[in-house]
Amino acid sequence: MLPLIVITGPTASGKSEVAIELASRMKTEIISADSMQVYRHFNIGTAKPSHSQREIILHHLLDIVDPDSEFTAGEFRILALEIIKVLHQRGKIPLIAGGTGLYIKVLTEDLKCAVRSDHEVRKRIKDGFREKGELYMYNKLKEIDPITAGKIHPNDRVRIERGLEVFYLSGIPISEYYSKQRKEDKFDVNYFVLNRRREVVYKRIEERVDKMISNGLLEETKGILNMDYSKKLKPFQSLGYLQMIKYLDGKMDLDDAVREIKKETKRYAKRQLTWFRGVKGAQWIDIMDGERPEDIAEKIFGYLRFSI
């Protein structure tokens, strides 16, 4: 199997810096696994790698879709696999870095649900919901894929839409994709989770949020809204931007917005850790106080199961 490295962990754990150090040592490139960093214009609140960092190491799958575009985990897998193939052909070991566990899962576990979205098909499905209602569309899914329909609520519009879309685009029920999931990984995955003491992560989160505010998160939010993008779009519902929208709408003052960002980001970090604990075969990298990114990268390098 071909080698693949994953560096992940909760928000503010230092993934980007460690990944850059390791990629520099291995003379390879980074594929971002972050569901918000794919969006153009959303830079500060997503903690997107800086231009200077990108000059050091080439990063893939950043700034690839507009804020009003759909982007799924399946589409991430398709694009990531294309990049991985090219890197392997060039003799480089791909390095996946990011905190979106689902993206990493569909890639490393070869979940066969990677069907590209199609605007016309999605419009036809949405028109069906509007004209005939949720129950009718749920029953349509039940006809073509009773296994999937039996696992979801008739009001779960998002999963009904995706089930119908996969079938209309591929002719195969989404449950069949999952039933054909390979039992073995396609790659020799070296999966590393960066782990800091909780109080350290929380302190780093607070410092990061303060830095985002001082770097202009509010101004960035205003600027994107001035491009005539709807505040209801998915990236505006993410941490940081959601609270800036609340402030701009007069629903909370700025201090309260900042406090909410910090509180909800800590909760998000906790959920991320819960997800990563469920990853079989993951190597947890305990980071000691004072360790530098290059020290952590050196530690990870020593755990690699293949020779460079």
C-alpha positions in Angstrom: 0.0 0.0 0.0 1.1 3.5 -0.7 2.2 5.7 2.3 0.1 8.5 3.6 0.6 10.7 6.7 -2.2 12.4 8.7 -1.6 15.1 11.2 -4.7 16.2 13.1 -5.9 17.2 16.5 -8.2 19.7 18.1 -8.3 23.4 17.1 -5.4 25.4 18.4 -3.2 22.3 18.9 -0.6 23.5 16.5 -1.3 21.3 13.5 -0.4 23.8 10.8 3.0 24.6 12.3 3.9 21.0 12.9 2.8 19.9 9.5 4.9 22.6 7.8 8.0 21.5 9.8 7.4 17.8 8.9 6.7 18.6 5.2 9.9 20.7 5.0 11.9 17.8 6.4 10.3 15.3 4.0 10.3 17.7 1.0 6.6 17.1 0.4 3.4 19.1 0.2 0.3 19.5 2.5 -3.3 18.6 1.6 -5.6 20.6 3.9 -8.4 18.7 5.6 -10.4 21.6 6.9 -14.1 22.0 5.9 -14.0 25.8 6.2 -10.6 26.6 4.7 -11.9 25.5 1.3 -13.9 28.7 1.1 -12.4 31.8 -0.6 -12.4 35.1 1.4 -12.8 33.3 4.8 -9.3 33.6 6.1 -8.9 35.0 9.6 -11.8 33.1 11.3 -10.7 29.8 9.7 -7.0 30.2 10.9 -6.0 29.6 7.3 -2.2 29.2 6.8 -0.6 32.6 6.0 0.8 33.5 2.6 4.3 33.3 4.1 3.6 29.7 5.4 2.3 28.7 1.9 5.4 30.1 0.4 7.4 27.7 2.5 5.3 24.6 1.7 2.7 24.2 -1.0 -0.8 23.7 0.5 -3.6 22.1 -1.5 -7.4 22.5 -1.2 -7.4 26.0 0.2 -9.5 28.7 -1.4 -11.1 26.3 -3.9 -14.8 27.2 -3.7 -16.9 30.4 -3.4 -18.9 30.9 -0.2 -22.2 30.1 -1.9 -21.0 26.8 -3.4 -21.7 23.3 -2.1 -18.8 21.3 -1.0 -19.1 17.8 0.5 -16.8 15.3 2.1 -17.2 13.1 -1.0 -15.9 16.0 -3.2 -13.0 16.5 -0.8 -12.1 12.8 -1.2 -12.2 13.0 -5.0 -9.9 16.1 -5.1 -7.6 14.8 -2.4 -7.1 11.4 -4.2 -6.2 13.2 -7.4 -3.5 15.2 -5.6 -2.2 12.2 -3.7 -1.9 10.3 -7.0 0.2 13.1 -8.4 2.4 13.4 -5.3 3.1 9.6 -5.3 4.0 9.7 -9.0 6.5 12.5 -8.1 8.0 10.3 -5.3 6.6 12.4 -2.5 4.7 11.1 0.5 1.4 13.1 0.9 0.8 14.8 4.2 -2.9 15.5 5.2 -3.3 18.2 7.9 -6.5 19.5 9.4 -9.1 19.0 12.0 -12.2 17.9 10.0 -12.4 14.3 11.1 -15.0 13.3 8.5 -12.8 14.5 5.6 -10.0 12.3 6.9 -12.3 9.4 7.5 -13.8 9.3 3.9 -10.3 9.5 2.5 -8.4 7.0 4.7 -11.2 4.5 5.1 -12.0 4.6 1.4 -15.7 5.3 1.9 -17.3 5.0 -1.5 -19.7 7.9 -1.2 -17.6 10.3 -3.3 -20.2 11.4 -5.8 -19.7 14.9 -7.0 -22.7 17.3 -6.5 -24.5 18.5 -9.5 -26.3 21.8 -9.5 -29.1 20.7 -11.8 -29.8 17.5 -9.9 -29.8 19.4 -6.6 -32.2 22.0 -8.0 -34.6 19.2 -9.1 -34.5 17.6 -5.7 -35.1 21.0 -3.9 -38.0 21.7 -6.3 -39.4 18.4 -5.3 -39.3 19.3 -1.6 -40.9 22.7 -2.3 -43.7 21.4 -4.6 -44.5 18.0 -3.0 -43.2 18.1 0.6 -40.8 16.2 2.8 -42.9 13.0 3.2 -43.2 12.6 -0.6 -39.5 12.9 -1.1 -38.8 10.6 1.8 -41.0 8.0 0.2 -39.1 8.5 -3.1 -35.9 7.6 -1.2 -37.6 4.7 0.4 -38.5 3.3 -3.0 -34.9 3.5 -4.3 -33.0 2.9 -1.1 -35.1 1.4 1.7 -32.0 0.6 3.8 -30.9 4.2 4.0 -34.5 5.4 4.4 -35.0 3.0 7.3 -32.1 4.6 9.2 -33.2 8.2 9.0 -36.1 10.3 10.1 -38.7 11.3 7.5 -37.9 15.0 8.3 -34.1 14.6 7.9 -34.1 16.7 4.7 -30.3 16.9 4.4 -29.8 13.1 4.4 -32.8 12.6 2.2 -31.4 15.0 -0.3 -28.0 13.4 -0.3 -29.5 9.9 -0.7 -31.6 11.0 -3.7 -28.7 12.9 -5.2 -26.3 10.0 -5.1 -28.8 7.7 -6.7 -29.8 10.1 -9.5 -26.1 10.8 -10.3 -24.7 7.3 -10.1 -27.7 4.9 -10.3 -26.5 3.2 -7.1 -28.2 3.6 -3.7 -25.9 5.3 -1.2 -26.3 2.3 1.1 -24.7 0.1 -1.5 -21.7 2.4 -1.5 -21.3 1.9 2.2 -21.9 -1.9 2.0 -19.0 -2.1 -0.5 -16.6 -0.2 1.7 -13.3 -1.8 1.8 -12.3 -3.5 5.0 -8.6 -2.5 4.6 -7.3 1.0 4.0 -6.2 1.9 0.5 -3.1 3.5 2.0 -0.6 2.7 4.6 -1.9 5.5 6.9 0.3 6.9 9.6 -2.3 8.8 11.6 -1.1 11.2 14.3 -3.2 13.2 16.8 -1.6 16.1 18.5 -2.5 16.1 22.2 -1.9 19.0 24.6 -3.2 19.3 28.2 -6.7 20.6 28.2 -5.9 23.8 30.0 -3.1 24.5 27.5 -5.5 24.0 24.6 -8.1 26.3 26.2 -5.5 29.0 26.8 -4.3 28.7 23.2 -7.9 29.0 22.0 -8.4 32.2 24.0 -5.2 33.7 22.6 -6.1 32.7 19.1 -9.6 34.3 19.3 -8.1 37.5 20.7 -5.6 37.5 17.8 -8.4 36.9 15.3 -10.2 40.0 16.6 -7.1 42.2 16.6 -6.3 41.0 13.0 -9.7 42.1 11.8 -12.2 39.3 12.0 -15.1 41.8 12.2 -13.8 43.8 9.2 -13.3 40.6 7.2 -16.9 39.6 7.9 -18.2 43.0 6.8 -16.1 42.8 3.7 -17.5 39.4 2.6 -21.1 40.6 3.3 -20.4 43.6 1.1 -19.7 41.2 -1.7 -23.5 40.4 -1.5 -23.1 37.0 0.0 -26.0 35.9 2.2 -25.3 35.7 5.9 -27.2 32.4 5.8 -24.5 30.6 3.9 -22.7 27.7 5.5 -19.3 29.4 6.1 -21.1 32.3 7.9 -22.5 29.7 10.3 -19.0 28.6 11.4 -17.4 29.7 14.7 -16.3 33.3 14.7 -18.3 34.5 11.7 -21.6 33.4 13.3 -20.8 35.6 16.4 -19.7 38.5 14.2 -23.0 38.3 12.4 -24.9 38.3 15.7 -23.0 41.5 16.7 -23.7 43.2 13.3 -27.4 42.3 13.7 -27.4 43.9 17.1 -28.1 40.6 18.9 -25.1 40.9 21.2 -22.3 43.3 22.0 -18.8 42.7 20.8 -17.4 41.6 24.2 -20.2 39.0 24.5 -19.6 37.8 20.9 -15.9 37.3 21.7 -16.7 35.4 24.8 -19.1 33.2 22.9 -16.5 32.4 20.3 -14.1 31.3 23.0 -16.7 29.2 24.8 -18.0 27.5 21.6 -14.5 26.9 20.3 -13.6 25.1 23.5 -16.7 22.9 23.1 -15.7 22.2 19.5 -12.2 21.1 20.5 -13.8 18.7 23.0 -16.0 17.2 20.3 -12.9 16.8 18.0 -11.0 14.9 20.7 -14.0 12.6 21.2 -14.0 11.9 17.4 -10.2 11.2 17.3 -10.4 8.8 20.3 -12.6 6.7 18.0 -10.0 6.4 15.3 -8.4 3.0 15.3 -4.7 2.8 15.0 -4.1 6.6 15.6 -0.8 7.5 17.3 -1.4 10.2 19.9 1.5 12.6 20.2 1.6 14.1 23.7 3.0 17.6 23.5 5.0 18.8 26.5 5.1 22.4 27.6 7.8 24.3 25.8 8.1 21.8 22.9 8.5 23.6 19.6 6.9 22.6 16.3 10.2 21.3 15.0 10.6 19.1 18.2 7.1 17.7 17.6 7.8 17.1 13.9 11.0 15.2 14.9 9.0 13.1 17.3 6.5 12.2 14.6 9.3 11.5 12.1 10.6 8.8 14.5 7.2 7.1 14.6 6.8 6.7 10.8 6.4 3.1 9.7 8.1 3.5 6.4 11.6 4.8 5.4 12.0 8.2 3.7 
